[in-house]
Amino acid sequence: MVIQRLQSVYLLLASLMMGFFSFIPFASQNGNDVSPNDLPVYMIINLLIAVLLFISIFLFKNITRQKMLVKVTAFLIIASAITGAIICYNTSNIQILWHEGPLMLICSLLVTFAAYRRICHDDKLLKAADRIR
């Protein structure tokens, strides 16, 4: 089996990154690591984002629905980043660890945007092919 659509690879990478982000520490408080694993609601939201990204891979037959789901997940990734920043801001003596956690969240957002651009590119190609017929 060969994956012929680059956006499927992008969406799989983004899904894996969001899944890994749910278990990797993103901050440190008094020497203890703080991860989404310690905050159950935050972890469930991040795992939900990962599942939605994975589901969007299989919506290639309905491009408009796939585009809408990818937009929603990009919005949810941004909301997750803002929520993580609020958690860090409201907690005393906390320092953000810029190794894996936040960088994985940012990379997931960038890869999701790249997948959205590829989906739009395919949509334009399909519309151009339909005009030729």
Steps between C-alpha positions, in 0.01 A plus 500: 500500500639837399384824653448729203373804682755710686232649724428153638860480618475850646179416684650178636807689624283766664287231663805322638649825628178590682485151648858524623439852632234357731765309694814719471578763766457858387590685822690460823379601846748485790703235316196283420389458142149610407341319206148486358493154658474676840200703382232250389271741314793656313630153408158386374469812282844439348422133436169604341693731267731211408202274426331769286820547301520125446135480393551782251746281309213274394271781383681537168185417301322806642755781473273771637438299818873422527588869465245594764630237745860607446400865565323397821801300620735791421274723709502241780881478491517879537249479787712227661811718475315793656366275776852374573625859516219593740582199717864606514408865568259423785727250676771634728867404462452335162745515213424397145728225366574580136640159405226265391153594623427851370714446190301188416178700532632775271632248245163323504329829418743573216460151352121536525519826303720327241242220470223756455693668220550165324130420536413837344748429219333164428158665509612752236638219284173307523295809412728569202462141382121526532500816284691322225236227470 
